[in-house]
Amino acid sequence: MKIYGLDPLARLNAAIDSVNESHADAEVCVITGDLAHSAQPEAYKALAECLDRLLVPCHLTMGNHDDRAVLRRHLPDIGADSNGFVQSRLQTAAGGFYLLDTVQDETHQGAYCKARRDWLQRELDAFPNDDAFLFTHHPPFKVGLEAMDKIAIRNEDALALGELLDAYDNIRHLFFGHLHRPLSGSWRGISFSTLRATNHQVWLDFHPSDIIAGSHEPPAYSVVLIDSDQLVVHTHDFLDSSPRFALGHWQWDEWNKVDPREIRA
């Protein structure tokens, strides 16, 4: 099934091919939600089949287009807390990855209720000496895109989450999805980043509107390099087919004489 004229399954498969070819040495892959467009069981089955091909261990968060019960039924290995929220902690070489559930049933707006915050606080308290990296679908702040800001994590939950995180000095970064746009910055002293989706995107438009302006800008995934003293996020437009050439070694009109595989180093 196509979405907005594009084939999401073909694009996901292309992203997996790209990761397998160039980044199979990654420790982990995290997908930050909207695992299906309308929470169809067949979409989750297709997702599971795609991920079986991925050479990197993959972990999932859910998004506002997902249904918690249907998702857990068809992807039973997905992590969940004692209240049934799709959130878990993953230990990595860099520290703890906290995969959070920011979905509110029957609305596209995000939420992070007290029960979910209590779980996060217990998990953070249990590992006080580990660096912590948060993964959500919805951002807990506004980004200047009015239509998207209306469906971020609701204000009262975002404020409570921020106050909770203020008590910890080991939160290294916040990764999230939802916006379908490449942007980065900081929130309450925590650096954050997000990127374009693997299918359709949200157009950059700061004019006040209730309409979400979509686009067919290139799909992307991120490659994140984490060390004890730095974190670098690379965004890769995996379907980009523009010319590749060796800078400083060839005239522009000779670029097509160069095999891109010869200049990867």
Secondary structure, 3 states (H helix, E strand, C coil): CCECCECHHHHHHHHHHHHHHHCCCCCCEEEECCCCCCCCHHHHHHHHHHHCCCCCCEEEECCCCCCHHHHHHHCCCCCCCCCCCCCEEEECCCCEEEECCCECCCCCCECCCHHHHHHHHHHHHHCCCCCEEEEECCCCCCCCCHHHHCCCECHHHHHHHHHHHCCCCCEEEEEECCCCCCEEEEECCEEEEECCCCCCEECCCCCCCCCCCEECCCCCEEEEEECCCCEEEEEECCCCCCCCCCCCCCCHHHHHHCCHHHHCC
